[in-house]
Amino acid sequence: MSEKFDVIVIGAGPGGYVAAIRAAQLGLKTACVEKWVSDEGKPVLGGTCLNVGCIPSKALLDSTHKYEEAKHAFDVHGISVGEVNIDVPTMVKRKNNIVKNLTQGVAGLFKGNGVTLLQGTGKLLAGKKVEVTDKDGKVSVHEAANVILASGSVAVNIPPAPVNGDTIVDNIGALDFTETPKRLGVIGAGVIGLELGSVWRRLGSEVVVLEAMNDFLSLCDVDVSKEALKIMKKQGLDVRLGARVTGTEINGKEVTVKYTDSNGEQSLVVDKLVVAVGRRPYTEGLLAGDAGVVIDERGFIKVDDQCRTSVPGVYAIGDIVRGPMLAHKASEEGVMVADIIQGHKAQMSYDLIPSVIYTHPELAWVGKTEQQLKAQGVKYKVGKFPFAASGRAMAANDTEGFVKIIADEATDRILGCHIVGGHAADLIAQAVIAMEFGSSAEDIALTVFAHPTVSEAVHEAALAVDNHAIHIVNRKR
Ligand SMILES: Cc1cc2nc3c(=O)[nH]c(=O)nc-3n(C[C@H](O)[C@H](O)[C@H](O)COP(=O)(O)OP(=O)(O)OC[C@H]3O[C@@H](n4cnc5c(N)ncnc54)[C@H](O)[C@@H]3O)c2cc1C
């Protein structure tokens, strides 16, 4: 049956499902098309983020962090727990239950907000028509005043290491190992590689991370990447930089990985190999030949600052468009587009999208790095405060890392904040809010923070921008 909607969203990841909910909240007749089905043939909502990305990886990171603490960090508190064991299938089952609850939650939100779910593969036809082919091959065509494309991304494969779902896996396989691999190779020292590498290293895998670039986490502020590399090496992650994988050979249950580095040709034998070299926009089958939507040379759908494609009334959001491939970026674009469709003025602060790596300690940052400011010739001041000087961090026995705030030398306006620390992912929100409101470092310095909290490190870093930190001796300038 064909129906007419105000808005049809294609894809129910964090970009698409949020856009659909917002559009329905605004009173627009909304449908969301999703092709993913479970083994039981039920629609799977939530996209990469809820099913094989953000949430399951964090579930495993939390389980393994607890395991590691029980094993190595309890004795200092005087707690002895005897032999600590982990049952990997139970850990993975817990992760799967969280995923199930959340994806069912999205189905509930669709129902509660009146979003029509159209199970099937959506294709944009000319004239803002959407063809939906369901799991049984039945085709229907629906009309919409507006279409939002939100088909997301998939893992990049590289020819030297073809994923086979067994010995060589991508992010999906690495979330579902049934036992801890004795030797684990990871190709790519990016967010996903470091998070998944950390999960299995904590459970006892010998983890080698091969990174083709010579610099570690080159997008991060240089202080963050230096500190992170030091900490991760101490934790036992064997990160090899400038290591370019040239081939793999599978021998029974083992994989031999060949790579070149500054010393020439090298090889490494592992039990499992995770390929985590990045993600690419996924638009296969999304657009009919005459749909009119333009895709750029890197495969992203071309959009303006407000996610408008080249076709009036057709928008694209999330991982299929420019900008960081992050769930919160996708969701905020979804909200913005729904608001624009409803006729509201809406825009997003693309310069203030926070990034996080959920290792322990976490790495989080927003705004400009020192390298960027130097390259742009901007004069700046830096305030830094180590968690080793924070009473709360000491009480929690979690003192690695620091907060670093960078402010404009002339105006004191905050230009960037970079954190390595146990709660960096949550602390960075303070800097994002401050920067959204155009705060100066002094604004934060004059704000009252509860004591004792790790947030006080943000306060102290802001004070340190003008050499007024209280709980460290300030550098003479
Ligand atoms: C291991 C891992 C960890 C991550 N951790 C984080 C994190 O901690 N924080 C963070 O912000 N981001 C994280 N990400 C990235 C995050 O998952 C993505 O940025 C986010 O999911 C993108 O949302 P999206 O809505 O654009 O696309 P997706 O989540 O990819 O959803 C797209 C949906 O569209 C559906 N679809 C595609 N084509 C069609 C079609 N033609 N018809 C119907 N349906 C279609 C797909 O089935 C899918 O459900 C992680 C990713 C991975 C892989």
The ligand as an SDF file (V2000), in Angstrom:
LIG
                    3D

 53 58  0  0  0  0  0  0  0  0999 V2000
   32.8600   -0.1990   17.1990 C   0  0  0  0  0  0  0  0  0  0  0  0
   32.3020    1.2030   17.0590 C   0  0  0  0  0  0  0  0  0  0  0  0
   32.2610    2.0280   18.1590 C   0  0  0  0  0  0  0  0  0  0  0  0
   31.7320    3.3110   18.0490 C   0  0  0  0  0  0  0  0  0  0  0  0
   31.7090    4.0800   19.1660 N   0  0  0  0  0  0  0  0  0  0  0  0
   31.2050    5.3330   19.0880 C   0  0  0  0  0  0  0  0  0  0  0  0
   31.1180    6.1340   20.2460 C   0  0  0  0  0  0  0  0  0  0  0  0
   31.5020    5.7180   21.3410 O   0  0  0  0  0  0  0  0  0  0  0  0
   30.5770    7.3630   20.1320 N   0  0  0  0  0  0  0  0  0  0  0  0
   30.1410    7.8580   18.9270 C   0  0  0  0  0  0  0  0  0  0  0  0
   29.6530    8.9980   18.8850 O   0  0  0  0  0  0  0  0  0  0  0  0
   30.2010    7.1030   17.8080 N   0  0  0  0  0  0  0  0  0  0  0  0
   30.7200    5.8660   17.8660 C   0  0  0  0  0  0  0  0  0  0  0  0
   30.7470    5.0850   16.7350 N   0  0  0  0  0  0  0  0  0  0  0  0
   30.2560    5.6630   15.4640 C   0  0  0  0  0  0  0  0  0  0  0  0
   28.7200    5.6370   15.4050 C   0  0  0  0  0  0  0  0  0  0  0  0
   28.2820    4.3150   15.5720 O   0  0  0  0  0  0  0  0  0  0  0  0
   28.2370    6.2080   14.0790 C   0  0  0  0  0  0  0  0  0  0  0  0
   28.7870    7.4830   13.8950 O   0  0  0  0  0  0  0  0  0  0  0  0
   26.7220    6.3170   14.0580 C   0  0  0  0  0  0  0  0  0  0  0  0
   26.1120    5.0570   14.2330 O   0  0  0  0  0  0  0  0  0  0  0  0
   26.2570    6.9200   12.7320 C   0  0  0  0  0  0  0  0  0  0  0  0
   24.8690    7.0240   12.7460 O   0  0  0  0  0  0  0  0  0  0  0  0
   24.0120    7.0290   11.3890 P   0  0  0  0  0  0  0  0  0  0  0  0
   22.5990    7.1650   11.8210 O   0  0  0  0  0  0  0  0  0  0  0  0
   24.5650    8.0130   10.4450 O   0  0  0  0  0  0  0  0  0  0  0  0
   24.2670    5.6040   10.7160 O   0  0  0  0  0  0  0  0  0  0  0  0
   24.1610    4.1050   11.2380 P   0  0  0  0  0  0  0  0  0  0  0  0
   24.2000    4.0170   12.6940 O   0  0  0  0  0  0  0  0  0  0  0  0
   25.1760    3.3480   10.4610 O   0  0  0  0  0  0  0  0  0  0  0  0
   22.7000    3.6550   10.8040 O   0  0  0  0  0  0  0  0  0  0  0  0
   22.3180    3.5650    9.4740 C   0  0  0  0  0  0  0  0  0  0  0  0
   21.0870    2.6640    9.3870 C   0  0  0  0  0  0  0  0  0  0  0  0
   20.5530    2.7460    8.0640 O   0  0  0  0  0  0  0  0  0  0  0  0
   20.1640    1.4560    7.6490 C   0  0  0  0  0  0  0  0  0  0  0  0
   20.1510    1.4690    6.1770 N   0  0  0  0  0  0  0  0  0  0  0  0
   21.1980    1.6390    5.3370 C   0  0  0  0  0  0  0  0  0  0  0  0
   20.7760    1.7020    4.0530 N   0  0  0  0  0  0  0  0  0  0  0  0
   19.4280    1.5540    4.1040 C   0  0  0  0  0  0  0  0  0  0  0  0
   18.4140    1.5300    3.1070 C   0  0  0  0  0  0  0  0  0  0  0  0
   18.6950    1.7100    1.8130 N   0  0  0  0  0  0  0  0  0  0  0  0
   17.1410    1.3380    3.5020 N   0  0  0  0  0  0  0  0  0  0  0  0
   16.8210    1.1770    4.8130 C   0  0  0  0  0  0  0  0  0  0  0  0
   17.7480    1.1930    5.7990 N   0  0  0  0  0  0  0  0  0  0  0  0
   19.0190    1.3970    5.4350 C   0  0  0  0  0  0  0  0  0  0  0  0
   21.2180    0.5510    8.2510 C   0  0  0  0  0  0  0  0  0  0  0  0
   20.7200   -0.7820    8.3370 O   0  0  0  0  0  0  0  0  0  0  0  0
   21.4070    1.2070    9.6330 C   0  0  0  0  0  0  0  0  0  0  0  0
   20.5060    0.6880   10.5680 O   0  0  0  0  0  0  0  0  0  0  0  0
   31.2460    3.7820   16.8060 C   0  0  0  0  0  0  0  0  0  0  0  0
   31.2690    2.9440   15.6910 C   0  0  0  0  0  0  0  0  0  0  0  0
   31.7880    1.6740   15.8090 C   0  0  0  0  0  0  0  0  0  0  0  0
   31.7830    0.7870   14.6010 C   0  0  0  0  0  0  0  0  0  0  0  0
  1  2  1  0
  2  3  1  0
  2 52  2  0
  3  4  2  0
  4  5  1  0
  4 50  1  0
  5  6  2  0
  6  7  1  0
  6 13  1  0
  7  8  2  0
  7  9  1  0
  9 10  1  0
 10 11  2  0
 10 12  1  0
 12 13  2  0
 13 14  1  0
 14 15  1  0
 14 50  1  0
 15 16  1  0
 16 17  1  0
 16 18  1  0
 18 19  1  0
 18 20  1  0
 20 21  1  0
 20 22  1  0
 22 23  1  0
 23 24  1  0
 24 25  2  0
 24 26  1  0
 24 27  1  0
 27 28  1  0
 28 29  2  0
 28 30  1  0
 28 31  1  0
 31 32  1  0
 32 33  1  0
 33 34  1  0
 33 48  1  0
 34 35  1  0
 35 36  1  0
 35 46  1  0
 36 37  1  0
 36 45  1  0
 37 38  2  0
 38 39  1  0
 39 40  1  0
 39 45  2  0
 40 41  1  0
 40 42  2  0
 42 43  1  0
 43 44  2  0
 44 45  1  0
 46 47  1  0
 46 48  1  0
 48 49  1  0
 50 51  2  0
 51 52  1  0
 52 53  1  0
M  END
$$$$
